[in-house]
Amino acid sequence: MRLADLLNPNAVRTPLLATEKQSAINELVDAIAACSGCSDSDAVKRAVWERESQRSTGIGEGLAIPHGKSAAVNELSLAIGKPTHPMEFGSIDKKPVRLIVLLISRPEKKDEHIQALGKISKIMSSPQFRQLAYAATEPAELYDLFIRADS
């Protein structure tokens, strides 16, 4: 599995227009829907929000990885958003997030979903990578960072 197969360059938003958690999730789901297609973006938003309501996906160090599973998506897909200003996300370290990586998959793709979450977490565990990602100002720059980190 390669991030290049999951992430469309048009699903990278920097800056995000959203200024709060739920609208950021909605904006990123809409980005995926526009790129890879989905039969019902509202169903995808509900799936991601339902998961988020169980426990925040703000994992600390300025990162959130909201995710969910829905039969309304065609394939495992990513969207990345960088808020204009750090955003409150209910993170475990109580700090606002500076980058949101949204993952959505079909319900039957459980193993691939877990692999993708692991890959994102591994890439983001590097302080140097985080610094570069948080400093990115253009969608293409952020996209290239993720693709290079995964090669």
C-alpha positions, -999 to 999 in steps of 0.1 A, spaced: 0 0 0 13 34 -10 -1 68 0 2 78 -36 -26 53 -43 -48 67 -16 -42 104 -18 -54 125 -47 -35 159 -50 -68 176 -52 -78 163 -18 -51 183 0 -64 215 14 -41 242 27 -54 262 41 -86 246 52 -116 270 51 -131 254 82 -123 268 116 -138 241 138 -136 203 140 -169 192 125 -167 216 95 -130 205 89 -142 168 88 -170 178 64 -146 198 42 -122 169 39 -149 144 32 -162 167 4 -126 168 -10 -125 130 -11 -160 129 -27 -150 153 -54 -118 133 -62 -126 97 -59 -163 96 -59 -188 85 -33 -224 78 -36 -234 97 -5 -211 122 11 -235 128 40 -233 91 49 -195 93 49 -196 124 71 -219 106 95 -196 76 96 -165 97 104 -184 119 129 -198 88 146 -163 74 151 -150 108 162 -179 110 188 -167 78 204 -132 91 210 -112 120 196 -88 112 169 -66 141 179 -35 120 186 -12 147 199 18 166 185 -6 187 164 -21 158 145 -56 145 141 -65 114 120 -103 113 118 -114 81 101 -144 60 93 -159 32 72 -187 36 48 -201 16 19 -207 50 2 -171 53 -8 -156 36 -38 -121 30 -24 -98 36 5 -91 74 4 -72 101 22 -76 138 24 -52 162 42 -61 196 56 -40 222 73 -60 248 92 -51 284 89 -47 285 127 -42 256 151 -77 241 157 -92 227 189 -98 190 183 -101 174 217 -66 160 214 -51 136 240 -23 161 247 -49 189 250 -31 209 223 -48 222 191 -41 204 158 -21 218 130 -27 190 105 -57 168 98 -54 135 78 -88 120 71 -91 84 61 -122 67 48 -126 31 36 -153 6 28 -164 -16 58 -149 -48 44 -115 -32 40 -106 -34 77 -70 -47 72 -62 -20 46 -78 7 69 -55 -3 98 -25 -5 76 -31 30 63 -36 44 98 -3 28 108 15 42 78 2 77 85 12 74 122 47 62 113 53 91 89 40 116 113 61 102 142 91 120 128 96 154 144 114 166 112 85 155 90 60 172 113 79 204 112 80 204 74 43 195 71 33 222 96 53 248 77 39 238 42 19 267 27 8 251 -6 -13 219 -13 13 206 -38 41 211 -12 21 191 15 12 164 -11 48 160 -22 60 157 14 37 128 21 45 110 -11 82 114 -6 80 102 30 63 71 18 88 61 -9 
